[in-house]
């Protein structure tokens, strides 16, 4: 039904430039970035190479548990939009308006952290995406994240009980009261949430771009959810969410035709955790939280294989096993950028 008007299938038909303005903690994070990339790199002659992207921290989320730094607020999107409109209306080159095509706010830890000044929380202006090194952080023994894969096979089971789902605390929400970064420690104390931690960082680690999780999972149910969250753990133990997303296993191969699981069979899946620009400070820990619900950010999965429109059946408690090590190379994939190089792009739009 939507295919004729689906821009992702018709980028070459787009022949006007646009300003794409979004937020890293915004519900429409993925769509904003996909639209810019489609217009700017795949569009028709009137759009290709002539569009602009601005990503601030919040988007529809006005703030998190702590306020955005004062320098994150800018009128740059309005300024570019007005200049671009004037140029196009006058028949002038959209690239002549004097602005960079990619303007990103690189987030960092809270400015109220009493233990250190954050390395992040600055804007960058560029015409090309910063070069990244895709860096896997492997799930390892003793619930560790490491750049070295584990020597042996390991597994861990998460109980997925639809009657007591994990509550949403912060994240890329549209209208939920708690959006943006929130302390996750209360959530992480639940028995159905497992965490994998890196060693404390010895220097700032910057990531810019798409983050994903490759995970191997089996279940006792024919359908279940796997939910992942990337967390910045401060030196005092405070744990603020940076990214999160989930996958309903019936949609792992297609978003149109469900494919149910065979209980006990191990499946490899990739979870798109969306994109961000963030600096983890020295002394901080990168944490990966895994569970099987995040409600009401994601609808409940009763684990019974029925669609939501039909789901009047009973709740089924699923036992979901995460596999890692040996042939099961489960890893958090981070788009790492050179921090010093990133700072060279710093600007104040």
C-alpha positions in Angstrom: 0.0 0.0 0.0 2.7 2.5 1.0 5.3 1.5 -1.6 4.4 4.2 -4.2 5.0 6.9 -1.6 7.8 5.2 0.3 10.8 7.5 -0.3 13.3 4.7 0.7 12.2 3.0 -2.6 12.2 6.2 -4.6 15.1 8.4 -3.6 16.0 9.3 -7.2 12.6 10.9 -7.6 13.5 13.5 -4.9 14.7 16.6 -6.6 14.6 19.3 -4.0 17.1 19.8 -1.1 15.9 19.7 2.5 17.0 20.5 6.0 16.8 17.4 8.2 16.6 18.3 11.9 16.4 15.6 14.6 17.7 14.5 18.0 19.8 11.6 19.2 17.2 10.7 21.9 14.3 11.3 19.5 11.8 8.7 18.5 12.4 9.6 14.9 16.2 9.3 15.1 16.5 6.5 12.5 14.1 8.1 10.1 15.8 11.5 10.2 19.2 10.1 9.4 17.8 7.8 6.7 16.1 10.7 5.0 19.2 12.8 5.0 21.3 10.0 3.6 18.7 9.3 1.0 18.3 12.9 -0.1 22.0 13.8 0.0 23.6 10.7 -1.3 20.9 8.9 -3.4 18.5 11.6 -4.4 17.9 13.1 -7.8 20.0 15.9 -9.3 18.1 18.6 -7.3 18.7 17.0 -4.0 21.9 15.0 -4.2 24.8 16.8 -2.4 22.6 19.7 -1.5 20.8 18.7 1.7 21.6 19.5 5.4 21.5 17.5 8.6 21.4 18.9 12.2 21.3 16.5 15.1 20.8 17.9 18.6 20.5 15.8 21.8 16.8 15.7 22.4 14.4 16.1 19.5 10.9 15.5 20.8 12.4 14.8 24.2 12.9 18.2 25.9 15.4 16.8 28.4 16.4 13.7 30.4 16.9 13.2 34.1 19.7 15.8 33.8 19.4 19.0 31.6 21.1 19.3 28.3 24.1 21.6 28.5 23.4 25.3 27.5 25.6 25.1 24.5 23.4 22.4 22.9 20.7 24.9 22.1 21.0 26.6 18.7 18.9 28.2 16.1 21.1 26.7 13.3 18.3 24.6 11.8 16.1 27.7 11.4 19.0 29.7 10.0 19.9 27.0 7.4 16.3 26.5 6.5 15.7 30.2 5.9 18.9 30.5 3.8 18.2 27.4 1.8 14.6 28.5 1.0 15.9 31.9 -0.2 18.5 30.3 -2.3 16.2 27.8 -4.0 13.5 30.4 -4.5 16.0 32.7 -6.2 17.3 29.8 -8.4 20.7 29.9 -6.7 23.0 27.0 -5.8 21.8 25.4 -2.5 25.5 24.8 -1.7 26.2 28.5 -1.8 24.5 29.4 1.6 27.7 29.1 3.6 26.9 26.2 6.0 28.3 22.7 6.4 26.1 19.9 5.4 26.4 17.8 8.6 26.2 19.5 12.0 26.1 17.2 15.0 26.0 17.6 18.7 28.5 15.1 20.2 27.0 14.3 23.6 28.9 13.4 26.7 28.3 12.7 30.4 26.3 15.0 32.6 27.8 18.4 33.3 26.8 18.0 36.9 29.0 15.0 37.4 31.0 15.9 40.5 34.0 13.7 39.7 35.1 15.1 36.3 34.5 17.5 33.5 33.0 15.7 30.5 35.0 15.3 27.3 31.9 15.4 25.2 29.1 18.0 24.8 30.2 19.9 21.8 29.1 20.6 18.2 31.0 19.5 15.1 30.5 20.9 11.6 31.6 18.9 8.6 30.6 18.0 5.0 31.3 14.3 5.4 30.6 11.8 8.1 33.7 11.3 10.4 35.7 8.2 9.5 34.8 5.3 11.9 36.4 2.0 12.9 33.7 -0.5 13.5 34.8 -2.0 16.8 33.2 -5.2 18.2 32.9 -5.5 22.0 32.4 -9.2 22.6 30.2 -10.7 25.2 32.6 -12.5 27.5 32.7 -14.7 30.6 31.9 -13.1 33.9 29.5 -10.7 32.2 32.3 -8.7 30.6 32.5 -6.7 27.3 35.9 -7.1 25.7 37.6 -6.5 22.4 38.9 -10.1 22.6 36.4 -12.8 21.9 35.9 -15.4 24.7 38.0 -18.6 24.5 35.1 -21.0 25.2 31.3 -21.3 24.7 29.1 -19.6 27.2 25.4 -19.1 27.7 23.0 -17.2 30.0 19.2 -17.5 30.3 16.8 -14.6 30.7 13.3 -15.2 32.0 10.6 -13.4 29.9 7.4 -13.1 32.0 4.8 -10.9 30.2 2.9 -10.4 33.4 5.8 -8.4 34.9 7.5 -6.6 32.1 10.6 -4.5 32.5 9.5 -0.9 32.8 10.6 1.8 30.4 12.9 4.3 32.1 14.1 7.0 29.6 15.1 6.4 26.0 14.0 7.5 22.6 10.4 8.0 23.5 7.8 10.4 22.0 5.3 11.1 24.7 6.3 8.8 27.6 7.1 10.9 30.7 10.7 9.7 31.1 12.6 10.2 27.9 16.3 10.9 27.2 19.0 9.7 29.7 17.9 8.3 33.0 19.7 6.4 35.7 19.1 2.7 35.0 20.2 1.1 38.3 16.7 0.3 39.5 16.0 -1.5 36.2 19.3 -3.3 36.3 18.6 -4.8 39.7 15.7 -6.9 38.3 16.4 -10.6 38.0 15.4 -10.6 34.3 18.0 -8.0 33.2 21.6 -9.1 32.6 24.5 -6.7 32.2 27.8 -7.0 30.5 30.5 -4.3 31.4 33.7 -3.2 29.8 36.8 -2.5 31.8 37.0 1.1 32.9 38.2 3.2 30.0 41.7 4.6 30.2 40.9 7.4 27.8 37.8 9.0 26.2 36.1 6.8 23.7 34.0 8.6 21.0 31.4 6.9 18.8 29.6 8.5 15.9 27.1 6.6 13.7 25.1 3.4 13.9 25.4 1.0 16.7 24.2 -2.6 16.5 24.2 -5.8 18.5 24.9 -9.2 17.0 23.5 -11.8 19.3 22.8 -15.6 19.2 19.6 -16.6 21.0 17.4 -19.6 21.6 14.1 -19.8 23.4 11.5 -22.2 24.8 8.9 -20.2 23.0 7.9 -19.8 19.3 8.2 -16.1 19.6 9.8 -13.7 22.1 11.6 -10.3 22.3 15.2 -9.5 22.9 15.8 -5.9 24.1 19.3 -4.3 24.3 20.4 -1.0 25.9 23.8 0.7 25.8 24.6 2.5 29.1 27.3 4.9 30.3 28.4 3.9 33.8 30.0 6.8 35.8 32.7 6.3 38.3 30.2 6.6 41.2 28.0 3.9 39.7 25.4 6.1 38.1 24.2 4.4 34.9 22.7 6.6 32.1 21.2 5.0 29.0 22.7 6.1 25.7 20.8 3.9 23.1 18.2 1.1 23.2 16.1 -0.9 20.9 14.6 -4.4 20.6 13.7 -7.1 18.2 10.6 -9.3 18.1 11.9 -12.6 16.9 8.9 -13.3 14.6 10.0 -10.3 12.5 13.8 -11.1 12.4 13.7 -12.0 8.7 11.0 -9.7 7.4 8.7 -6.9 8.7 5.9 -8.2 6.5 5.8 -12.0 6.9 6.4 -13.5 10.4 8.9 -16.4 10.8 8.4 -18.2 14.1 11.1 -19.8 16.1 11.7 -23.5 16.7 12.2 -24.0 20.5 15.8 -24.8 21.3 17.2 -23.8 18.0 19.9 -21.1 18.1 19.4 -18.1 15.9 21.8 -15.3 14.9 20.1 -11.9 14.8 21.3 -8.3 14.5 19.5 -5.6 16.5 19.8 -2.0 15.1 20.3 0.2 18.2 20.0 3.4 16.1 22.7 6.0 15.9 24.4 8.5 18.2 27.3 10.8 18.7 28.7 10.3 22.2 31.9 10.4 24.2 32.4 7.9 27.0 34.8 9.5 29.5 38.0 8.0 30.9 37.2 6.1 34.0 33.7 5.3 32.8 32.4 1.8 31.8 30.4 0.8 28.8 27.6 -1.4 29.8 25.2 -3.6 27.7 21.9 -4.4 29.3 19.9 -7.3 27.9 16.4 -8.4 28.7 13.1 -9.3 26.9 10.8 -6.4 27.5 10.8 -2.6 27.7 7.2 -1.6 28.4 5.4 0.6 27.3 8.2 1.7 24.9 7.6 -1.6 23.2 4.3 -3.5 23.2 4.1 -6.6 25.3 4.9 -10.0 23.7 2.9 -12.7 25.3 5.3 -15.2 23.8 2.4 -17.3 22.5 2.9 -16.7 18.8 -0.2 -14.7 18.2 -0.3 -11.3 16.6 -1.2 -8.3 18.7 -4.7 -8.1 17.0 -5.3 -11.7 17.9 -3.5 -11.9 21.2 -6.3 -13.0 23.6 -4.4 -16.1 24.6 -2.5 -16.8 27.7 0.8 -15.4 28.7 3.6 -17.8 28.3 6.8 -17.5 30.3 9.7 -17.9 27.9 13.2 -18.9 28.8 15.5 -17.1 26.4 19.1 -18.2 26.3 21.9 -15.9 25.1 24.9 -17.8 23.5 28.4 -16.3 23.2 31.8 -17.6 22.5 33.3 -20.1 20.0 31.0 -20.1 16.9 28.6 -17.8 18.7 30.3 -14.5 18.1 27.9 -12.2 20.0 29.1 -8.6 20.1 28.2 -5.0 20.5 29.4 -3.2 17.4 30.6 0.4 18.0 31.4 3.0 15.4 34.6 4.4 17.1 36.1 7.6 15.8 39.4 9.3 16.7 38.6 11.7 19.6 41.3 14.2 18.7 40.3 14.2 15.1 36.7 14.8 16.2 37.7 17.8 18.3 39.3 19.4 15.2 35.7 19.6 13.8 34.4 21.4 16.8 32.3 24.5 16.1 29.6 26.6 17.7 26.7 26.9 15.2 
